[in-house]
Amino acid sequence: MTVTPAKLGEVLKCGLLRRAYGVPVRRSAPVVLAERVTDATGVVVLAVIGGAGTDRWPLLVIALAGVVGIVVIVRTPLLGRFAALGEAPEAARTLLRTPLLVGMTAVSAASWFCECLAAYVCVRGLRLDLTLADTIVVFSLGSLAGALSFLPGGLGVAETSMTGLMRALGDVSKAAAAAATVLIRLATLWFAVVIGLVGLAVEERLARRQPVSARRSSMR
């Protein structure tokens, strides 16, 4: 569901939790929201680390300001105005308390760093003039731009951003940058989507094997 608009399809996780463990959607939905917020904070942390000591600070400051704005909105009473969200606003604020936010951001940054390493393998394979730090900035800011576009999977925006950043940060031709971007997206976004589809198919098959009485019990 990463390739759905604004990743809204990831609410499917709530449905799976409800079916498998009887967790109400109104309780699990804030987890998805907190995950999206800490995805952004983790990416920004990586971008700042990768761009430290360079002239890329304007871009990094803008990205950081955007994420801080999201966190502030979630943690203020503003969401409480939407009664339809039930207990979601309060749960989201609880999940985004400073200790948990710091911890989840660290885990998120470590996870995204692994994707940056996958991107760096693509860069090295094509022998492009980009360091690991450059690749981290390219992948982090490109992914963040794609997420903020609210387009399915950030398609078009993420690719354009990554290609442009590669050319700006290194002596890379347009064709080489485009080829690297395609490989990076295949190795990160689409590879993950395929794994998710396989996992979803397996989960669906296991759910169908579960006795009807057990499913009704988990729904209570």
C-alpha positions, -999 to 999 in steps of 0.1 A, spaced: 0 0 0 30 23 -2 20 32 -38 -14 45 -28 -21 82 -27 -5 97 4 0 61 16 -36 61 28 -39 25 18 -17 16 47 -48 18 68 -52 -18 56 -28 -26 84 -56 -17 108 -80 -40 91 -55 -69 93 -49 -62 130 -86 -62 136 -91 -95 117 -62 -113 132 -61 -100 168 -94 -81 173 -77 -47 177 -103 -19 170 -94 3 140 -98 34 162 -69 22 184 -45 10 156 -50 39 132 -29 63 153 0 38 150 -1 42 113 -1 80 117 28 79 141 47 56 117 43 81 89 55 110 111 85 91 124 93 80 88 96 117 80 117 125 111 140 96 104 146 106 68 153 142 78 178 130 105 196 110 77 195 140 53 210 163 80 238 138 88 245 132 51 246 169 44 265 180 74 294 204 67 282 212 32 263 240 14 231 220 13 217 234 45 189 255 29 172 223 16 178 205 49 164 233 70 132 234 48 127 197 52 133 198 90 109 227 94 82 208 75 86 177 98 86 199 129 54 215 117 37 181 113 47 170 148 35 202 163 1 199 146 -3 163 158 7 172 193 -16 202 197 -54 202 205 -60 209 168 -68 173 159 -93 172 188 -117 193 168 -124 163 146 -148 142 166 -150 116 138 -115 105 146 -126 92 180 -97 85 203 -72 87 175 -60 123 182 -52 115 219 -36 82 210 -15 99 184 -3 125 208 6 98 233 26 79 207 45 111 197 56 120 232 93 131 232 108 98 245 88 76 221 93 101 193 131 100 198 132 62 200 110 57 169 130 83 150 162 64 157 147 31 146 133 48 115 166 64 106 184 30 109 158 14 87 160 42 60 198 40 62 196 4 50 177 17 20 203 43 15 229 15 14 209 -3 -12 208 30 -32 246 33 -28 251 -2 -42 232 9 -73 254 41 -75 286 22 -71 275 -4 -96 271 23 -122 304 39 -111 288 73 -105 308 102 -89 288 101 -57 299 94 -21 278 75 5 270 109 21 258 122 -13 237 92 -18 221 96 16 211 131 8 198 122 -27 177 93 -14 164 110 18 154 143 2 141 125 -29 119 102 -8 107 131 13 97 151 -17 78 121 -31 60 117 2 51 153 5 36 153 -30 9 129 -18 11 111 -52 10 73 -52 45 62 -42 57 97 -49 59 86 -86 74 112 -108 83 136 -80 107 113 -62 124 102 -94 128 138 -107 142 149 -74 167 121 -71 179 126 -107 183 164 -102 201 160 -69 225 134 -84 234 159 -111 237 187 -86 260 168 -62 283 150 -86 297 150 -121 268 128 -133 252 128 -168 215 130 -171 213 95 -186 234 80 -159 214 98 -132 181 86 -147 194 50 -149 206 51 -113 172 64 -102 153 36 -119 176 10 -103 172 26 -69 134 27 -71 133 -9 -83 156 -20 -55 137 -1 -27 101 8 -35 90 -19 -60 110 -47 -43 92 -39 -11 58 -37 -28 63 -72 -43 73 -86 -9 42 -69 7 19 -85 -20 34 -119 -13 29 -114 24 -6 -102 20 -15 -133 -2 -1 -156 25 -19 -138 53 -52 -140 33 -47 -177 28 -40 -183 65 -71 -162 74 -93 -183 52 -81 -215 69 -90 -201 103 -122 -215 117 -152 -192 115 -158 -194 152 -122 -183 159 -126 -153 135 -158 -143 152 -142 -145 186 -113 -123 175 -137 -97 162 -154 -92 196 
